[in-house]
């Protein structure tokens, strides 16, 4: 059984990514992005669950990227992992979201599991099987019922917005135990997504992120054994770093969406014939108004990129602390990530919307798919209200206040 001690011996991650790591894995991500871009729009239109894309993530090495080499992985850093998801988001934000969630959920065996032997077991198993991880941990969906049954537990309930669960190998879930050895504790466990009693409803039908396999999961008397238990969520500072990690992932995805929208808008503008009759130039790409709009959007996007790169690197510094992480360490990364979340949301929404000003009426054709960037970021950025991130940043700036730890802060 996995220990539920609050004493975290170590973090399996240390140091920072070097230029060789960033360059190599960015190239791998670029290659994957080119492949998934080919039919991204069609998968979006059909809300296709990305089984083939999951296999591509395994075959490319991206699935095992964050697992330390001692457990059979590539030994990568979080900074580079966030960059990888950003690159994929330029081509398909749905696949990027699933991969990013995979990294965070795979890491739950470290954040919530203080037993280093159990960490080794989970990470080695994941590396060997090139397993993809998902979760059904949505905090605003009804809680799961977890009732003792001998040495095991039985779980029943419904979780919505379980991104990637229906196409992944492992799903992370949690619930407050009733009875048994863990009575009253918030247990975190990892389950095979095809275990008896787990039903994937495939009911995701939203404006954006349509190919993210974010449907609901229904659990009916699912057996949870002691070997399934990753650990206990006690709010300990190191375990609580997982939430800023999720929010940092969001910031990078929104940035990637903005970059992807700009790139497609550039192609459409360069290919656009003629010019506005008052412009005095031959083509729209020569129009100073076009230059001004692109200049404004590119400058804002580059500024977000600089902030994201800085915070991504800081995140590695924090996770390397392991059990030495303090509440102050956790609070600092929380605020830094919240700052990025605010600006990446607003710039991403602006870019994805305003690119139509320079690409023109013809760019609204469904076959172009330029609208997918706005639909994706508009949908996902509603995950949690950005106004509360502004409050979080402002209150901290003025008074030093830090929001209570939750699955959103």
N, C-alpha and C positions, 0 to 999 in steps of 0.2 A: 504494500500500500504506500502511496505517496505521502511523505511527511507533510504535516500542516504547520510545522514550526514557523515562526515569524523570522527566524534567523537566516538571512540570505548569505550563503558562503561567498559567492562570487558571481560575476556576470561573465558569460562566455565570450563577450565582445570587448575588444580593447583597441585603443589607438584610433587613428584616423585613416581614411582612404588616401592612397597616393595617386599621383597623376596617371600612372600606368593602369591601376585598377579602374579609375573613372573612365579613361579613354577606351580601354578594352570592352568594358561592359556597356558603355554608351553605344559602341559599335554593334554589339550583340543586340541591344534594344532597338537600334535603328533598323537592323535586318528584320527583326520580328515585326516592327511597326510597318515596314514596307509590305510584308506578307498579309498582315491583318487588315491593312488599308484597302486591299483589293476588293473585298466584299463586305466591308464594314457597313456601308450604307444599306446594302440588301439585308444584312442581318438585323440592322436597326429597324427597317421597315417591317420585317417579319417577326420581330422580337425573338429571334432564334437563340436558343441556348448554346453557348460557345464550347461545345465538347472538343471540336477539332483544335480550337485555339488553346484550350487547356493542355492538350498534348504537345502543341508547339512550345508552350512555356516549359514543359518538362524537357523536351528534346533539346531546347536551346541552352539549358543549364540555369535558366532564371528561377525555376522552382526551388532549387537548392542553394541559391546564391548566398543567403544570409546564414546558412548553417556553417558553424566553424569547421575547419578542415579536420580537426580531431574526431569529428563525428561523421565525416564523409562528404561534407559540403564544400563550397567554394571559399568560405572564410571571408565573405564580403562585409562591408560596413553599411550602416543605415544611410549615410549620406548618399552613397551610390544607389542604394535600393530606391530611395525617393527620386533620384534622378531617372532611374529606369522607368518608374511608373509615370513620371512626367513625359518622357519620350513617347511611351505607348499612348498616353492620353492625347497626344497630337494627332494620332491616327484613329484611335478608338477608346474613348473614355470608359466604356463598359468593361473592356478587357483590362484596362489599367486599374480600374477599381477592384476587380476580382484579384488581380495579382497583388495589389497593395494590401488588401484585406488578408490575403494569404500570408504575407510577411508578418503582419501584426498578429494574426491568430496563431500562426506557427510559434511565434515568440511568446505566446501566453504560457507555454510550458516552462519558460524562464521567469517571466514576470510574476506568475502566480504559483510557480512550483519551486520552492526553495531547496528541495532535495536534489543535489547535483547528480546522484546516480539515476534518479528518475528523469532528469533533464537529458542525460546521456542516452537513456533508453528511447525516449520520444524522438530526439533529434536524429539519432542513428537510424531508427526505423523510418523516419520521414525521408532521410537522405537515400537510404537503400531503395525505397519504393517510389522515390520522386513524387511524394504525396503532395497534393494541393489541399490547403486548409481553408475553411470558411467558418462562419459563426451564425448563431441565432441568439444573439445577446441583446436584441433591441430593448432598451430600458423603458420605452413607452408602451410596449406591447405587454399584454397580461403576463404575469409571472408564471413560471412552470411549477407544477406541483411535484414535489420530490418526497416520497414517503418510503420509510425504511421497510425492507422485506428481507429479514434475516441479516446477513452480512452485506446484502446489496440494497439498492434503492430502486423504486419504480417511478418513472417520470411520465407525466401526462400534461398536455397543454398545447397551446398554439403560439408560435412566434412569427411575426410578420417581418418583411424586409430582411430576409436571411440571404444576403448577397452571396452568390456563388455556391450555396449549399447543394443545389441540385446537380451541379457539374463537378464538384470537388470530391475528395476522398474522405476528408475528416471535417466534422463540424464541431466547433467549440460551443458549449452551452453552459448554463449555470442556473442554480436555484437554491433557495434556502431549504435545508434539509429538515424534515420532520421525523424525529426519532432516530434510533441507531447511534452509531459512534460519532456522527457529526451533527447531532441535533442542534438546530438553531444557527448553524454555520452556512455562509454563502459559498457553496461548492462550485468549482469550475472543473468541467470534465471534457474529454475529447472522445468522440464517437465516430465509428464508421458511418458514413452518410447513408448506407444501405442497410443498416441494422434493422432487425424486425421491430415493427411499431413506428418507424419513421416514415412519414409520407410527405413528399415534396409536391406542393399543390400547383406550382407553375401558374400562379395567379397575378404575376406582375404585368400590369397594363397601364403604363404611365407615359407622360409626355416625353420624357427623355430617359437615358440610360436603359434603353429598351432591351439591349442584349446582355444585360448584367446578371441575368438569372437571379433576380432579387425577390423571388416569390416567397410565400409563407412555408413554414414547416410545421406539420402537426405531429405531435408525439402521443402515442397511445400505449400506456403500460410498457414503456421502453426500459429494459433492465440496465441499470448502472452498477457496474462491479467496482470493487476497490481499485482494480488496475486501470479503470477509466478515469479516475480522479486525478486531475492535474495538481490541484491545490485549493487553497481557501483564499477568498478575497477579503482581506482584513483592512484594506485601506492603507497598508504599510507604504511608505514613500516610494520605494523602488517599484512595487507592483503597480502603484498608481501612475507611474510614468507611461503606462500603455496608452492612456487616453490622450495626452499630448501627442503621442506617436500617431494615433488615428487622425487627429486634427491636422497634424503636419502633412500627413498623406493627402488629406483633402486640399490643403493649400497648393501642393504640388500638382495635383490633378487639375485644379482650376487654372493654374498657370499653363499647364500643357494644353488645355483646351484653348486658351487665348492664343498660344503660339500656333496651334494647328489652324485656327480660324484665320490668323494673319497670313499664314503661308498659302492657304487656298485662296484667300482674297487677293493676294499678290498675283497668283497665277491667272485668276479670272480678270483682273484689271489689265495685266499686260496683254491678254488676248482680246480685250474689248476693242472693237473697231470704232473709228470716228471719235468725236469729241462733242462736248456741249457747245452750242452755237455761240455762246457769249465768251468762251474761254480764250479764243485767239490762238489755240494750238490745234494740232492735227489729231492727237489721240488723247484719250482720257488719262493714260499713264504719264502724259506731259503736263497735265493741268495742275497748276499750283494749289488749287483747292484739294485735289486728290493727294498731293504731297503733304499738305498741312494735316489732313485727317490721319493719313498713315503715320506721319511724324509724331503726332500726339499719342496715338495708340501704341506705336512701337516703343516710344520712350517710357510710357507707363508700364508696359509689359517687361521691359528690360529692368526697370527699377524693382519690380516684384521678383524677377529672377535673381537679382543680387541679394535681396533679403532672404529668399528661399534658400539659396546656396549657403548663406551664413548660418541660418537656423538649422538646416540639415546637418551641418558639421557640428554645431553645438549639441545636437541630440546624441551623437556618438559619444561626446564627452560625458553626458549625463548617464547613459546606459552603461558605460564602462565602470561607473561607481559601484554598481551592484548594491550589496547590503549597506554600503557606506553612504548611500543616497540619503540626504536630509530633506526635511520638509521645505527648507529654503531652496535647495537645489531643484526640487520638483516645482516649486512656485515660480522660479525664474524661467524654466523652460516652458511652463504653462503660459506665462505672459508673452514670451517671445513668439510662441506659436500662435497665440490669439492675435497678436499684431499682424502676422502674416495672413491669418485667416480673414481678417477684416479687409485687407487691401487686395488679396488675391480674389476674393469674392467680387468686390466692386469692380476691379479692373477686368476680370474675366467676363462678367456680365456686360460691361460696357463694350469691350472689344467684340464679343460675339454678336452683339446687336448692331453696333455702328459700322461694321465692315460692309454692310449693305449700302451705306451711303456712297461708297466708292466703287462698289461692284455693279450697282445699277439694278434696274427692274429685271433684266434678263437673268440675273444671278438667283432670283427667287424660284426658278424652275425646280421642281422636285428632283429632277435627275441630277442636279448639281449637289444637292444635299448640304448646302452651306448652312442651312438652318439647324443641322444636327448639333453644332457646337453650342448654340444658344439653348436649345432644348435640353441638352445634357447638363449644362451648368445651372440652368434655371431649376431643373428638377433636383439635382443633387445638393445645391446650395441651400435648399429648404430643409436639409437634414436637421439643422438646429439654427435658430434665428441669429443672424449676424449682428443684429442690434445688441444682443446680450454679450457678444464678444466685444463690442465697442464699450459697453458698460464695464466689462471686466477690465479692459485696458485702461479706461479713464479713471476708474476707482483706484486702481493700483498706482497710477501716475500721481494722483492727487493725495491719497492717504496711505498708500502702501497696502491697501486691503487686497486679500486674495480670496477668490470664490471658494466655497466648500468643494471638496473633491467629489466628483461625480463621473458618470460615463460620458459627460459632455464638456467637462472642464479639466 
